[in-house]
Amino acid sequence: MSGGVDSSVAAALLKEQGYEVIGMMLRLWSEPGKEESNRCCTPDAMAQARRVAALLDIPFYVIDAKDVFRETVVEYFLERYARGETPNPCLICNRKIRWTFLLDHALALGADFMATGHYARVRTEGGMVKLLRAVDRNKDQSYVLHVLDQEKLKHALFPVGEYTARDSTDR
């Protein structure tokens, strides 16, 4: 849970569908003296995620990923940028932080699935899990999830991907 609308709606949808839901948030970045200006995991976002979890009556955990995030995502970005490349840190973060580091924590807590507020869908056909575009093509985020392999996709749920942005916020 990020504290935003999409992840909050995803958690509410899953709870409504009868899933046992656990809220998890990654603490990714903490630049000394600039904690309030960070886009990810600000104190306000964390407080909002906690409030939503309390309203949904679900447990909420904050997973410290600062070191692994810096080593994996920030260093990757800085190295590539220094070489004149235009790196996309979101791809590395999705593959290595969210869908490896966080997924491993979720599985260790006994979870069968990990859900996010990404606008994407998954469907299992013939034993293979397919990543599909979201119903709302204007909000589709499947392109940042293309890095997920079958092992990760079999644990993935994207509940808001079945809705348009307006549908999910109207819920």
C-alpha positions in Angstrom: 0.0 0.0 0.0 1.3 3.4 -1.0 -1.2 5.5 0.8 -2.7 6.5 -2.6 -6.1 5.8 -4.1 -5.2 2.9 -6.4 -3.5 0.7 -3.8 -6.2 1.6 -1.2 -9.0 0.6 -3.7 -7.1 -2.6 -4.6 -7.0 -3.6 -0.9 -10.7 -2.8 -0.4 -11.6 -4.7 -3.5 -9.7 -7.8 -2.4 -11.2 -7.6 1.1 -14.7 -7.3 -0.5 -13.9 -10.4 -2.6 -13.1 -12.4 0.6 -9.4 -12.4 0.5 -7.4 -12.2 3.7 -5.6 -8.9 3.1 -2.4 -7.6 4.7 -1.2 -4.1 4.0 2.5 -3.7 3.3 4.5 -0.6 2.4 8.1 -0.3 1.5 10.3 2.4 3.1 12.5 3.1 0.0 14.2 6.4 0.2 15.4 8.7 2.9 17.6 11.5 1.8 18.8 13.2 5.0 17.1 16.5 5.6 14.7 16.0 2.6 12.3 13.3 4.0 9.2 15.5 3.4 10.1 16.1 -0.3 10.5 12.5 -1.4 7.9 11.1 -3.7 8.1 7.6 -2.3 7.1 6.6 1.2 6.7 10.1 2.7 5.6 10.2 6.4 2.2 11.5 5.1 1.8 8.6 2.6 2.7 6.1 5.4 0.2 7.7 7.7 -2.5 7.6 5.0 -1.8 3.9 4.3 -2.0 3.2 8.0 -5.4 5.0 8.2 -6.7 3.0 5.2 -5.5 -0.3 6.7 -7.3 0.6 9.9 -10.5 1.5 8.1 -10.3 -1.9 6.3 -9.5 -3.6 9.5 -6.3 -5.2 8.1 -2.8 -5.5 9.5 -0.2 -3.1 8.2 3.5 -3.6 8.0 6.3 -1.2 6.9 9.2 -3.1 5.3 12.6 -1.3 5.5 14.1 -1.5 2.0 16.3 1.6 2.1 19.6 -0.2 1.8 18.5 -2.7 -0.9 16.8 0.1 -2.8 19.9 2.2 -2.8 22.2 -0.7 -3.8 19.8 -2.0 -6.4 17.9 1.0 -7.9 19.8 4.1 -7.1 23.2 2.7 -7.9 21.9 1.3 -11.2 20.4 4.7 -12.1 23.6 6.6 -11.2 25.9 4.2 -13.1 23.8 4.2 -16.2 23.2 7.9 -16.1 27.0 8.6 -15.7 27.5 6.5 -18.9 25.1 8.8 -20.8 22.2 6.3 -20.8 18.6 7.1 -19.9 17.8 4.4 -17.3 14.3 3.6 -16.1 14.6 3.0 -12.4 10.9 1.9 -12.2 11.7 -1.3 -14.2 14.5 -2.3 -11.8 12.4 -1.4 -8.8 9.5 -3.5 -10.0 11.6 -6.5 -10.8 14.0 -6.5 -7.9 12.4 -4.5 -5.1 8.6 -4.9 -5.3 8.4 -8.3 -7.1 11.4 -9.9 -5.4 12.2 -8.3 -2.1 8.6 -7.4 -1.1 7.1 -10.5 -2.6 9.6 -12.6 -0.5 8.4 -10.8 2.6 4.8 -11.3 1.7 5.3 -15.0 1.1 7.2 -15.3 4.4 4.1 -13.9 6.1 2.1 -16.7 4.6 0.6 -14.8 1.6 -0.3 -16.6 -1.5 -0.5 -13.5 -3.6 0.7 -10.0 -3.8 -1.5 -7.3 -5.1 -0.7 -3.8 -6.2 -2.7 -0.8 -7.5 -1.2 -1.1 -10.9 -3.6 -0.9 -13.8 -2.9 -4.2 -15.4 -4.5 -7.7 -15.4 -3.4 -11.3 -15.3 -5.1 -14.3 -16.6 -4.1 -18.0 -16.4 -4.5 -20.0 -19.6 -3.1 -23.5 -20.1 -0.9 -23.3 -17.0 0.7 -20.0 -18.1 0.0 -16.7 -16.5 -0.5 -13.9 -19.0 0.1 -10.3 -18.3 -2.6 -8.2 -19.9 -3.3 -4.5 -20.5 -5.8 -2.8 -18.1 -9.4 -2.4 -19.1 -8.7 1.4 -19.0 -6.1 1.8 -21.8 -5.5 5.4 -20.6 -4.3 4.2 -17.2 -2.6 0.9 -18.4 0.6 0.2 -16.5 1.3 -3.3 -17.8 4.4 -2.0 -19.6 6.3 -1.5 -16.3 5.4 -5.0 -15.3 6.7 -6.8 -18.4 9.8 -7.7 -16.4 7.8 -10.2 -14.3 8.4 -13.8 -15.1 6.0 -16.7 -14.6 7.2 -17.3 -11.0 6.3 -13.7 -10.1 3.1 -13.5 -12.2 1.6 -16.6 -10.5 1.6 -14.6 -7.2 0.3 -11.4 -8.8 -3.1 -9.7 -8.4 -4.0 -6.4 -10.0 -7.6 -5.8 -8.9 -8.0 -2.2 -10.3 -6.9 -3.4 -13.7 -10.4 -4.6 -14.3 -11.9 -1.1 -13.9 -11.6 2.3 -15.4 -10.0 4.9 -13.2 -13.4 6.4 -12.6 -15.0 3.1 -11.7 -12.3 2.4 -9.1 -12.5 5.8 -7.4 -16.3 5.6 -7.4 -16.3 2.4 -5.3 
